[in-house]
Amino acid sequence: MFRSHFEENGITAEWQKLYREMNNGQKKELMEFVSHTVSELKSIPCPKQFKEILPYYLIKYDGKKESFSNNVRQFSIIDDSDIVIEEE
């Protein structure tokens, strides 16, 4: 929905770099993992291999009131401080 915003600020390029470094098996596992709800993602352990890329799948409105000139609101990555990371 806000594709051009994330392309312009570099978020899409950051995500693409991480995603392209994955093999097909990892990509499939990632898609299965991120199919959970945000609430579930906050309570189930995140595999270490997805720790860097997971925030790119947790985009939410940050609550700011300011808008851009075309009335598109700013979005930001969700606070992931309470997401559990799976230990080896």
Distance bins in CASP14 RR format, pairs under 12 A and 6 or more apart:
PFRMAT RR
TARGET T0000
AUTHOR 0000-0000-0000
RMODE 2
METHOD distances of the structure
MODEL  1
1 59 0 0 0 0 1 0 0 0 0 0 0
1 61 0 0 0 0 0 1 0 0 0 0 0
1 72 0 0 0 0 1 0 0 0 0 0 0
1 73 0 0 0 0 0 1 0 0 0 0 0
1 75 0 0 0 0 1 0 0 0 0 0 0
2 8 0 0 0 0 1 0 0 0 0 0 0
2 9 0 0 0 0 0 1 0 0 0 0 0
2 11 0 0 0 0 1 0 0 0 0 0 0
2 12 0 0 0 0 0 1 0 0 0 0 0
2 59 0 0 0 0 1 0 0 0 0 0 0
2 60 0 0 0 0 0 1 0 0 0 0 0
2 61 0 0 0 0 0 1 0 0 0 0 0
2 68 0 0 0 0 1 0 0 0 0 0 0
2 70 0 0 0 0 0 1 0 0 0 0 0
2 72 1 0 0 1 0 0 0 0 0 0 0
2 73 0 0 0 0 1 0 0 0 0 0 0
2 74 0 0 0 0 1 0 0 0 0 0 0
2 75 1 0 1 0 0 0 0 0 0 0 0
2 76 0 0 0 0 0 1 0 0 0 0 0
3 9 0 0 0 0 0 1 0 0 0 0 0
3 10 0 0 0 0 0 1 0 0 0 0 0
3 11 0 0 0 0 0 1 0 0 0 0 0
3 12 1 0 0 1 0 0 0 0 0 0 0
3 15 0 0 0 0 0 1 0 0 0 0 0
3 59 0 0 0 0 0 1 0 0 0 0 0
3 72 0 0 0 0 0 1 0 0 0 0 0
3 75 0 0 0 0 0 1 0 0 0 0 0
4 10 0 0 0 0 0 1 0 0 0 0 0
4 11 0 0 0 0 0 1 0 0 0 0 0
4 12 0 0 0 0 1 0 0 0 0 0 0
4 68 0 0 0 0 0 1 0 0 0 0 0
4 70 0 0 0 0 0 1 0 0 0 0 0
4 72 0 0 0 0 1 0 0 0 0 0 0
5 11 0 0 0 0 1 0 0 0 0 0 0
5 12 0 0 0 0 1 0 0 0 0 0 0
5 59 0 0 0 0 0 1 0 0 0 0 0
5 67 0 0 0 0 0 1 0 0 0 0 0
5 68 0 0 0 0 1 0 0 0 0 0 0
5 70 0 0 0 0 0 1 0 0 0 0 0
5 72 1 0 0 1 0 0 0 0 0 0 0
5 73 0 0 0 0 1 0 0 0 0 0 0
5 74 0 0 0 0 1 0 0 0 0 0 0
5 75 1 0 0 1 0 0 0 0 0 0 0
5 76 0 0 0 0 0 1 0 0 0 0 0
6 12 1 0 1 0 0 0 0 0 0 0 0
6 13 0 0 0 0 1 0 0 0 0 0 0
6 14 0 0 0 0 1 0 0 0 0 0 0
6 15 0 0 0 0 1 0 0 0 0 0 0
6 16 0 0 0 0 0 1 0 0 0 0 0
6 56 0 0 0 0 1 0 0 0 0 0 0
6 59 0 0 0 0 1 0 0 0 0 0 0
6 72 0 0 0 0 0 1 0 0 0 0 0
6 74 0 0 0 0 0 1 0 0 0 0 0
6 75 0 0 0 0 1 0 0 0 0 0 0
6 76 0 0 0 0 0 1 0 0 0 0 0
6 77 0 0 0 0 0 1 0 0 0 0 0
7 13 1 0 0 1 0 0 0 0 0 0 0
7 14 0 0 0 0 0 1 0 0 0 0 0
7 15 0 0 0 0 0 1 0 0 0 0 0
7 16 0 0 0 0 1 0 0 0 0 0 0
8 68 0 0 0 0 0 1 0 0 0 0 0
8 72 0 0 0 0 0 1 0 0 0 0 0
9 15 0 0 0 0 0 1 0 0 0 0 0
9 68 0 0 0 0 0 1 0 0 0 0 0
9 74 0 0 0 0 1 0 0 0 0 0 0
9 75 0 0 0 0 0 1 0 0 0 0 0
9 76 0 0 0 0 0 1 0 0 0 0 0
9 77 0 0 0 0 0 1 0 0 0 0 0
10 16 0 0 0 0 1 0 0 0 0 0 0
10 17 0 0 0 0 0 1 0 0 0 0 0
10 56 0 0 0 0 0 1 0 0 0 0 0
11 17 0 0 0 0 0 1 0 0 0 0 0
11 18 0 0 0 0 0 1 0 0 0 0 0
11 53 0 0 0 0 0 1 0 0 0 0 0
11 55 0 0 0 0 1 0 0 0 0 0 0
11 56 1 0 0 1 0 0 0 0 0 0 0
11 57 0 0 0 0 0 1 0 0 0 0 0
11 59 0 0 0 0 1 0 0 0 0 0 0
11 75 0 0 0 0 1 0 0 0 0 0 0
11 76 0 0 0 0 1 0 0 0 0 0 0
11 77 1 0 0 1 0 0 0 0 0 0 0
12 18 0 0 0 0 0 1 0 0 0 0 0
12 19 0 0 0 0 0 1 0 0 0 0 0
12 56 0 0 0 0 1 0 0 0 0 0 0
12 59 0 0 0 0 0 1 0 0 0 0 0
13 19 0 0 0 0 0 1 0 0 0 0 0
13 20 0 0 0 0 0 1 0 0 0 0 0
13 56 0 0 0 0 0 1 0 0 0 0 0
14 20 0 0 0 0 0 1 0 0 0 0 0
14 21 0 0 0 0 0 1 0 0 0 0 0
14 52 0 0 0 0 1 0 0 0 0 0 0
14 53 0 0 0 0 1 0 0 0 0 0 0
14 55 0 0 0 0 1 0 0 0 0 0 0
14 56 1 0 0 1 0 0 0 0 0 0 0
14 77 0 0 0 0 0 1 0 0 0 0 0
15 21 0 0 0 0 0 1 0 0 0 0 0
15 22 0 0 0 0 0 1 0 0 0 0 0
15 30 0 0 0 0 0 1 0 0 0 0 0
15 34 0 0 0 0 0 1 0 0 0 0 0
15 52 0 0 0 0 1 0 0 0 0 0 0
15 53 1 0 0 1 0 0 0 0 0 0 0
15 54 0 0 0 0 0 1 0 0 0 0 0
15 55 0 0 0 0 1 0 0 0 0 0 0
15 56 1 0 1 0 0 0 0 0 0 0 0
15 57 0 0 0 0 1 0 0 0 0 0 0
15 58 0 0 0 0 0 1 0 0 0 0 0
15 59 0 0 0 0 0 1 0 0 0 0 0
15 77 0 0 0 0 0 1 0 0 0 0 0
16 22 0 0 0 0 0 1 0 0 0 0 0
16 53 0 0 0 0 0 1 0 0 0 0 0
16 56 0 0 0 0 1 0 0 0 0 0 0
17 52 0 0 0 0 1 0 0 0 0 0 0
17 53 0 0 0 0 1 0 0 0 0 0 0
17 56 0 0 0 0 0 1 0 0 0 0 0
18 26 0 0 0 0 0 1 0 0 0 0 0
18 27 0 0 0 0 0 1 0 0 0 0 0
18 30 0 0 0 0 1 0 0 0 0 0 0
18 49 0 0 0 0 0 1 0 0 0 0 0
18 50 0 0 0 0 1 0 0 0 0 0 0
18 51 0 0 0 0 0 1 0 0 0 0 0
18 52 1 0 1 0 0 0 0 0 0 0 0
18 53 1 0 1 0 0 0 0 0 0 0 0
18 54 0 0 0 0 1 0 0 0 0 0 0
18 55 0 0 0 0 0 1 0 0 0 0 0
18 56 1 0 0 1 0 0 0 0 0 0 0
18 57 0 0 0 0 0 1 0 0 0 0 0
19 26 0 0 0 0 1 0 0 0 0 0 0
19 27 1 0 0 1 0 0 0 0 0 0 0
19 30 1 0 0 1 0 0 0 0 0 0 0
19 31 0 0 0 0 0 1 0 0 0 0 0
19 34 0 0 0 0 0 1 0 0 0 0 0
19 50 0 0 0 0 0 1 0 0 0 0 0
19 52 0 0 0 0 0 1 0 0 0 0 0
19 53 1 0 0 1 0 0 0 0 0 0 0
19 54 0 0 0 0 0 1 0 0 0 0 0
19 56 0 0 0 0 1 0 0 0 0 0 0
19 57 0 0 0 0 0 1 0 0 0 0 0
20 26 0 0 0 0 0 1 0 0 0 0 0
20 27 0 0 0 0 1 0 0 0 0 0 0
20 53 0 0 0 0 0 1 0 0 0 0 0
21 27 0 0 0 0 0 1 0 0 0 0 0
21 30 0 0 0 0 0 1 0 0 0 0 0
21 49 0 0 0 0 0 1 0 0 0 0 0
21 52 0 0 0 0 1 0 0 0 0 0 0
21 53 0 0 0 0 1 0 0 0 0 0 0
22 28 0 0 0 0 1 0 0 0 0 0 0
22 29 0 0 0 0 1 0 0 0 0 0 0
22 30 1 0 0 1 0 0 0 0 0 0 0
22 31 0 0 0 0 0 1 0 0 0 0 0
22 33 0 0 0 0 0 1 0 0 0 0 0
22 47 0 0 0 0 0 1 0 0 0 0 0
22 49 0 0 0 0 1 0 0 0 0 0 0
22 50 0 0 0 0 1 0 0 0 0 0 0
22 52 0 0 0 0 0 1 0 0 0 0 0
22 53 1 0 0 1 0 0 0 0 0 0 0
23 29 0 0 0 0 1 0 0 0 0 0 0
23 30 0 0 0 0 0 1 0 0 0 0 0
23 49 0 0 0 0 0 1 0 0 0 0 0
24 30 0 0 0 0 0 1 0 0 0 0 0
24 31 0 0 0 0 0 1 0 0 0 0 0
25 31 0 0 0 0 1 0 0 0 0 0 0
25 32 0 0 0 0 0 1 0 0 0 0 0
25 33 0 0 0 0 0 1 0 0 0 0 0
25 49 0 0 0 0 0 1 0 0 0 0 0
26 32 0 0 0 0 0 1 0 0 0 0 0
26 33 0 0 0 0 0 1 0 0 0 0 0
26 47 0 0 0 0 1 0 0 0 0 0 0
26 48 0 0 0 0 0 1 0 0 0 0 0
26 49 1 0 0 1 0 0 0 0 0 0 0
26 50 0 0 0 0 1 0 0 0 0 0 0
26 53 0 0 0 0 1 0 0 0 0 0 0
27 33 0 0 0 0 0 1 0 0 0 0 0
27 34 0 0 0 0 0 1 0 0 0 0 0
27 49 0 0 0 0 0 1 0 0 0 0 0
27 50 0 0 0 0 0 1 0 0 0 0 0
27 53 0 0 0 0 0 1 0 0 0 0 0
28 34 0 0 0 0 0 1 0 0 0 0 0
28 35 0 0 0 0 0 1 0 0 0 0 0
29 35 0 0 0 0 0 1 0 0 0 0 0
29 46 0 0 0 0 0 1 0 0 0 0 0
29 47 1 0 0 1 0 0 0 0 0 0 0
29 49 1 0 0 1 0 0 0 0 0 0 0
29 50 1 0 0 1 0 0 0 0 0 0 0
29 53 0 0 0 0 0 1 0 0 0 0 0
30 36 0 0 0 0 0 1 0 0 0 0 0
30 41 0 0 0 0 0 1 0 0 0 0 0
30 46 0 0 0 0 0 1 0 0 0 0 0
30 47 0 0 0 0 1 0 0 0 0 0 0
30 49 0 0 0 0 1 0 0 0 0 0 0
30 50 1 0 1 0 0 0 0 0 0 0 0
30 51 0 0 0 0 0 1 0 0 0 0 0
30 52 0 0 0 0 0 1 0 0 0 0 0
30 53 1 0 0 1 0 0 0 0 0 0 0
30 54 0 0 0 0 1 0 0 0 0 0 0
30 56 0 0 0 0 0 1 0 0 0 0 0
30 57 0 0 0 0 1 0 0 0 0 0 0
31 50 0 0 0 0 0 1 0 0 0 0 0
31 53 0 0 0 0 0 1 0 0 0 0 0
31 57 0 0 0 0 1 0 0 0 0 0 0
32 44 0 0 0 0 0 1 0 0 0 0 0
32 47 0 0 0 0 0 1 0 0 0 0 0
32 50 0 0 0 0 0 1 0 0 0 0 0
33 40 0 0 0 0 1 0 0 0 0 0 0
33 41 1 0 0 1 0 0 0 0 0 0 0
33 44 0 0 0 0 1 0 0 0 0 0 0
33 45 0 0 0 0 0 1 0 0 0 0 0
33 46 1 0 0 1 0 0 0 0 0 0 0
33 47 1 0 0 1 0 0 0 0 0 0 0
33 49 0 0 0 0 1 0 0 0 0 0 0
33 50 1 0 0 1 0 0 0 0 0 0 0
33 51 0 0 0 0 0 1 0 0 0 0 0
33 53 0 0 0 0 1 0 0 0 0 0 0
33 54 1 0 0 1 0 0 0 0 0 0 0
33 57 0 0 0 0 1 0 0 0 0 0 0
33 58 0 0 0 0 0 1 0 0 0 0 0
33 83 0 0 0 0 0 1 0 0 0 0 0
33 86 0 0 0 0 0 1 0 0 0 0 0
34 40 0 0 0 0 0 1 0 0 0 0 0
34 41 1 0 0 1 0 0 0 0 0 0 0
34 44 0 0 0 0 0 1 0 0 0 0 0
34 46 0 0 0 0 1 0 0 0 0 0 0
34 47 0 0 0 0 0 1 0 0 0 0 0
34 50 0 0 0 0 1 0 0 0 0 0 0
34 53 0 0 0 0 1 0 0 0 0 0 0
34 54 1 0 0 1 0 0 0 0 0 0 0
34 55 0 0 0 0 0 1 0 0 0 0 0
34 56 0 0 0 0 1 0 0 0 0 0 0
34 57 1 0 1 0 0 0 0 0 0 0 0
34 58 0 0 0 0 1 0 0 0 0 0 0
34 59 0 0 0 0 0 1 0 0 0 0 0
34 83 0 0 0 0 0 1 0 0 0 0 0
35 41 0 0 0 0 1 0 0 0 0 0 0
35 44 0 0 0 0 0 1 0 0 0 0 0
35 57 0 0 0 0 1 0 0 0 0 0 0
36 42 0 0 0 0 1 0 0 0 0 0 0
36 43 0 0 0 0 1 0 0 0 0 0 0
36 44 1 0 0 1 0 0 0 0 0 0 0
36 45 0 0 0 0 0 1 0 0 0 0 0
36 46 0 0 0 0 0 1 0 0 0 0 0
36 50 0 0 0 0 0 1 0 0 0 0 0
36 54 0 0 0 0 0 1 0 0 0 0 0
36 57 0 0 0 0 1 0 0 0 0 0 0
36 58 0 0 0 0 0 1 0 0 0 0 0
36 83 0 0 0 0 0 1 0 0 0 0 0
37 43 0 0 0 0 1 0 0 0 0 0 0
37 44 0 0 0 0 0 1 0 0 0 0 0
37 57 0 0 0 0 0 1 0 0 0 0 0
37 58 0 0 0 0 0 1 0 0 0 0 0
38 44 0 0 0 0 0 1 0 0 0 0 0
38 54 0 0 0 0 0 1 0 0 0 0 0
38 55 0 0 0 0 0 1 0 0 0 0 0
38 57 0 0 0 0 1 0 0 0 0 0 0
38 58 1 0 0 1 0 0 0 0 0 0 0
38 59 0 0 0 0 0 1 0 0 0 0 0
38 60 1 0 0 1 0 0 0 0 0 0 0
38 78 1 0 0 1 0 0 0 0 0 0 0
38 79 0 0 0 0 0 1 0 0 0 0 0
38 80 0 0 0 0 0 1 0 0 0 0 0
38 82 0 0 0 0 0 1 0 0 0 0 0
38 83 0 0 0 0 1 0 0 0 0 0 0
39 58 0 0 0 0 0 1 0 0 0 0 0
39 78 0 0 0 0 0 1 0 0 0 0 0
39 82 0 0 0 0 0 1 0 0 0 0 0
39 83 0 0 0 0 0 1 0 0 0 0 0
40 46 0 0 0 0 0 1 0 0 0 0 0
40 58 0 0 0 0 0 1 0 0 0 0 0
40 83 0 0 0 0 0 1 0 0 0 0 0
40 84 0 0 0 0 0 1 0 0 0 0 0
41 47 0 0 0 0 0 1 0 0 0 0 0
41 50 0 0 0 0 1 0 0 0 0 0 0
41 54 1 0 0 1 0 0 0 0 0 0 0
41 55 0 0 0 0 0 1 0 0 0 0 0
41 57 0 0 0 0 1 0 0 0 0 0 0
41 58 1 0 0 1 0 0 0 0 0 0 0
41 60 0 0 0 0 0 1 0 0 0 0 0
41 78 0 0 0 0 1 0 0 0 0 0 0
41 80 0 0 0 0 1 0 0 0 0 0 0
41 82 0 0 0 0 0 1 0 0 0 0 0
41 83 1 0 0 1 0 0 0 0 0 0 0
41 84 0 0 0 0 1 0 0 0 0 0 0
41 85 0 0 0 0 0 1 0 0 0 0 0
42 54 0 0 0 0 0 1 0 0 0 0 0
42 58 0 0 0 0 1 0 0 0 0 0 0
42 78 0 0 0 0 1 0 0 0 0 0 0
42 79 0 0 0 0 1 0 0 0 0 0 0
42 80 0 0 0 0 1 0 0 0 0 0 0
42 81 0 0 0 0 1 0 0 0 0 0 0
42 82 1 0 1 0 0 0 0 0 0 0 0
42 83 1 0 1 0 0 0 0 0 0 0 0
42 84 1 0 0 1 0 0 0 0 0 0 0
42 85 0 0 0 0 0 1 0 0 0 0 0
43 82 0 0 0 0 1 0 0 0 0 0 0
43 83 0 0 0 0 1 0 0 0 0 0 0
43 84 1 0 0 1 0 0 0 0 0 0 0
44 50 0 0 0 0 0 1 0 0 0 0 0
44 54 0 0 0 0 0 1 0 0 0 0 0
44 83 0 0 0 0 1 0 0 0 0 0 0
44 84 1 0 0 1 0 0 0 0 0 0 0
44 85 0 0 0 0 0 1 0 0 0 0 0
44 86 0 0 0 0 1 0 0 0 0 0 0
45 51 0 0 0 0 0 1 0 0 0 0 0
45 54 0 0 0 0 0 1 0 0 0 0 0
45 83 0 0 0 0 1 0 0 0 0 0 0
45 84 1 0 1 0 0 0 0 0 0 0 0
45 85 1 0 0 1 0 0 0 0 0 0 0
45 86 1 1 0 0 0 0 0 0 0 0 0
45 87 1 0 0 1 0 0 0 0 0 0 0
45 88 0 0 0 0 0 1 0 0 0 0 0
46 52 0 0 0 0 0 1 0 0 0 0 0
46 53 0 0 0 0 1 0 0 0 0 0 0
46 54 1 0 1 0 0 0 0 0 0 0 0
46 55 0 0 0 0 0 1 0 0 0 0 0
46 57 0 0 0 0 0 1 0 0 0 0 0
46 58 0 0 0 0 0 1 0 0 0 0 0
46 80 0 0 0 0 1 0 0 0 0 0 0
46 82 0 0 0 0 0 1 0 0 0 0 0
46 83 1 0 1 0 0 0 0 0 0 0 0
46 84 1 0 0 1 0 0 0 0 0 0 0
46 85 1 0 1 0 0 0 0 0 0 0 0
46 86 1 0 0 1 0 0 0 0 0 0 0
46 87 0 0 0 0 0 1 0 0 0 0 0
47 53 0 0 0 0 0 1 0 0 0 0 0
47 54 0 0 0 0 1 0 0 0 0 0 0
47 83 0 0 0 0 0 1 0 0 0 0 0
47 84 0 0 0 0 0 1 0 0 0 0 0
47 85 0 0 0 0 1 0 0 0 0 0 0
47 86 1 0 1 0 0 0 0 0 0 0 0
47 87 0 0 0 0 0 1 0 0 0 0 0
47 88 0 0 0 0 1 0 0 0 0 0 0
48 54 0 0 0 0 0 1 0 0 0 0 0
48 83 0 0 0 0 0 1 0 0 0 0 0
48 84 0 0 0 0 0 1 0 0 0 0 0
48 85 1 0 0 1 0 0 0 0 0 0 0
48 86 1 0 0 1 0 0 0 0 0 0 0
48 87 0 0 0 0 1 0 0 0 0 0 0
48 88 1 0 0 1 0 0 0 0 0 0 0
49 85 0 0 0 0 0 1 0 0 0 0 0
49 86 0 0 0 0 1 0 0 0 0 0 0
49 88 0 0 0 0 0 1 0 0 0 0 0
50 56 0 0 0 0 0 1 0 0 0 0 0
50 57 0 0 0 0 1 0 0 0 0 0 0
50 58 0 0 0 0 0 1 0 0 0 0 0
50 80 0 0 0 0 0 1 0 0 0 0 0
50 83 0 0 0 0 0 1 0 0 0 0 0
50 84 0 0 0 0 0 1 0 0 0 0 0
50 85 0 0 0 0 1 0 0 0 0 0 0
50 86 0 0 0 0 1 0 0 0 0 0 0
51 80 0 0 0 0 1 0 0 0 0 0 0
51 83 0 0 0 0 1 0 0 0 0 0 0
51 84 0 0 0 0 0 1 0 0 0 0 0
51 85 1 0 1 0 0 0 0 0 0 0 0
51 86 0 0 0 0 1 0 0 0 0 0 0
51 87 0 0 0 0 0 1 0 0 0 0 0
52 77 0 0 0 0 0 1 0 0 0 0 0
52 80 0 0 0 0 0 1 0 0 0 0 0
52 85 0 0 0 0 0 1 0 0 0 0 0
53 77 0 0 0 0 0 1 0 0 0 0 0
53 80 0 0 0 0 0 1 0 0 0 0 0
54 77 0 0 0 0 1 0 0 0 0 0 0
54 78 0 0 0 0 1 0 0 0 0 0 0
54 80 1 0 0 1 0 0 0 0 0 0 0
54 83 1 0 0 1 0 0 0 0 0 0 0
54 84 0 0 0 0 0 1 0 0 0 0 0
54 85 0 0 0 0 1 0 0 0 0 0 0
54 86 0 0 0 0 0 1 0 0 0 0 0
55 76 0 0 0 0 0 1 0 0 0 0 0
55 77 1 0 1 0 0 0 0 0 0 0 0
55 78 1 0 0 1 0 0 0 0 0 0 0
55 79 0 0 0 0 1 0 0 0 0 0 0
55 80 1 0 1 0 0 0 0 0 0 0 0
55 81 0 0 0 0 0 1 0 0 0 0 0
55 83 0 0 0 0 1 0 0 0 0 0 0
56 75 0 0 0 0 0 1 0 0 0 0 0
56 76 0 0 0 0 0 1 0 0 0 0 0
56 77 1 0 0 1 0 0 0 0 0 0 0
56 78 0 0 0 0 0 1 0 0 0 0 0
56 80 0 0 0 0 0 1 0 0 0 0 0
57 77 0 0 0 0 1 0 0 0 0 0 0
57 78 0 0 0 0 1 0 0 0 0 0 0
57 80 0 0 0 0 0 1 0 0 0 0 0
57 83 0 0 0 0 0 1 0 0 0 0 0
58 75 0 0 0 0 0 1 0 0 0 0 0
58 76 0 0 0 0 0 1 0 0 0 0 0
58 77 1 0 0 1 0 0 0 0 0 0 0
58 78 1 0 1 0 0 0 0 0 0 0 0
58 79 0 0 0 0 1 0 0 0 0 0 0
58 80 1 0 0 1 0 0 0 0 0 0 0
58 81 0 0 0 0 0 1 0 0 0 0 0
58 82 0 0 0 0 0 1 0 0 0 0 0
58 83 0 0 0 0 1 0 0 0 0 0 0
59 74 0 0 0 0 0 1 0 0 0 0 0
59 75 1 0 1 0 0 0 0 0 0 0 0
59 76 1 0 0 1 0 0 0 0 0 0 0
59 77 1 0 0 1 0 0 0 0 0 0 0
59 78 1 0 0 1 0 0 0 0 0 0 0
59 79 0 0 0 0 0 1 0 0 0 0 0
59 80 0 0 0 0 0 1 0 0 0 0 0
60 73 0 0 0 0 0 1 0 0 0 0 0
60 74 0 0 0 0 0 1 0 0 0 0 0
60 75 1 0 0 1 0 0 0 0 0 0 0
60 76 1 0 0 1 0 0 0 0 0 0 0
60 77 1 0 0 1 0 0 0 0 0 0 0
60 78 1 0 1 0 0 0 0 0 0 0 0
60 79 0 0 0 0 1 0 0 0 0 0 0
60 80 0 0 0 0 0 1 0 0 0 0 0
61 67 0 0 0 0 0 1 0 0 0 0 0
61 72 0 0 0 0 0 1 0 0 0 0 0
61 73 1 0 0 1 0 0 0 0 0 0 0
61 74 0 0 0 0 1 0 0 0 0 0 0
61 75 1 0 1 0 0 0 0 0 0 0 0
61 76 0 0 0 0 1 0 0 0 0 0 0
61 77 0 0 0 0 0 1 0 0 0 0 0
61 78 0 0 0 0 1 0 0 0 0 0 0
62 73 0 0 0 0 1 0 0 0 0 0 0
62 74 1 0 0 1 0 0 0 0 0 0 0
62 75 1 0 0 1 0 0 0 0 0 0 0
62 76 1 0 1 0 0 0 0 0 0 0 0
62 77 0 0 0 0 1 0 0 0 0 0 0
62 78 0 0 0 0 1 0 0 0 0 0 0
62 79 0 0 0 0 1 0 0 0 0 0 0
63 73 1 0 0 1 0 0 0 0 0 0 0
63 74 0 0 0 0 1 0 0 0 0 0 0
63 75 0 0 0 0 1 0 0 0 0 0 0
63 76 0 0 0 0 1 0 0 0 0 0 0
63 78 0 0 0 0 0 1 0 0 0 0 0
64 72 0 0 0 0 0 1 0 0 0 0 0
64 73 1 0 0 1 0 0 0 0 0 0 0
64 74 1 0 1 0 0 0 0 0 0 0 0
64 75 0 0 0 0 1 0 0 0 0 0 0
64 76 0 0 0 0 1 0 0 0 0 0 0
65 73 0 0 0 0 1 0 0 0 0 0 0
65 74 0 0 0 0 1 0 0 0 0 0 0
66 72 0 0 0 0 0 1 0 0 0 0 0
66 73 1 0 0 1 0 0 0 0 0 0 0
66 74 1 0 0 1 0 0 0 0 0 0 0
67 73 1 0 1 0 0 0 0 0 0 0 0
67 74 1 0 0 1 0 0 0 0 0 0 0
67 75 0 0 0 0 0 1 0 0 0 0 0
68 74 1 0 0 1 0 0 0 0 0 0 0
68 75 0 0 0 0 0 1 0 0 0 0 0
77 83 0 0 0 0 0 1 0 0 0 0 0
END
